[in-house]
Amino acid sequence: MPHKRKNRGRKKGKDAGHVKYVHCTLCHARVPADKAVKRVYWGSPIAGAIAKELTSQGTLITNERRTVYYCIRCAMFHGIVKIRPRDERKKIPEEILEKRFRSILGA
């Protein structure tokens, strides 16, 4: 059966085997980690007004790193990932085309 996408919608690579699952932050769906949309956010664990008061007193407040995963449905619905126009979907950048031609020609 033919595939719609060469990578089957995943970033797993060839012969990677089993991939761990993560949960979508918004809908809590169980998604393979290589298929999920991953975003890293830096933010303060302390609320804004309290943080301003503490920094004015000279306290150092560190930012914490939060890794957030989204399923494809939620990422598209909430605008995290944009839907490309139909004419842009199958475009291949010039550098990749040149690289493919070089590998085919053996140069």
C-alpha positions, 0 to 999 in steps of 0.5 A, spaced: 500 500 500 502 506 498 504 511 503 501 518 503 508 521 506 515 518 505 516 519 513 509 517 514 508 523 518 514 522 523 521 524 525 523 517 527 528 515 521 530 508 518 530 502 523 529 506 529 524 501 532 520 503 538 519 510 540 516 512 547 510 516 547 508 523 550 501 526 552 498 532 549 498 538 553 491 540 551 487 534 550 492 529 553 492 524 547 497 519 547 502 521 541 509 518 539 514 522 541 517 523 534 510 525 531 508 530 537 510 537 536 515 539 541 515 546 544 520 549 549 518 555 553 522 559 559 518 562 564 518 564 571 515 560 577 513 566 580 507 570 578 508 577 575 507 582 581 510 578 586 516 577 581 517 585 580 517 586 587 522 581 589 527 583 583 526 590 586 529 588 592 535 585 589 532 577 589 535 573 583 529 569 580 531 564 575 527 562 569 525 554 569 524 551 562 518 547 560 517 542 555 510 542 552 508 536 547 502 537 542 498 532 538 498 534 530 490 536 531 491 541 537 497 544 534 493 545 528 487 548 531 491 552 536 495 555 530 502 552 533 503 549 526 500 553 520 497 549 514 501 551 508 498 553 502 497 547 497 502 550 492 507 550 497 506 543 500 510 539 495 516 545 494 523 542 495 528 547 497 534 548 492 539 546 496 536 539 497 534 538 490 542 540 488 544 535 493 539 529 490 542 530 483 549 530 485 548 523 489 544 521 483 550 523 478 555 521 483 559 527 483 
